[in-house]
Amino acid sequence: MSSAPPIYDVCVIGSGPAGGVLSKELAEAGAKVALVEAGRTMTAEDFHFHAWPYEFP
């Protein structure tokens, strides 16, 4: 006997700034959320908060 596929309340396409926050807010409100992203997997090293991509003279 095979198991039934998962059922979600919402499917969010794209985990950019809006999609990520929307997914979080919906999940915290109790919705079953599927977040779909086509881009590469990012790690903590990919984020450079408070850093410029160049040096000031």
WOMONOR-V556117 format. One line per field, one symbol per residue. burial: b if it has 16 or more other C-alpha atoms within 10 Angstrom, else e. Layout:
burial=???
This chain:
burial=eeeeeeeeeeebeebeeebeebbeeeeeeeebbbbeeeeeeeeeeeeeeeeeeeeee
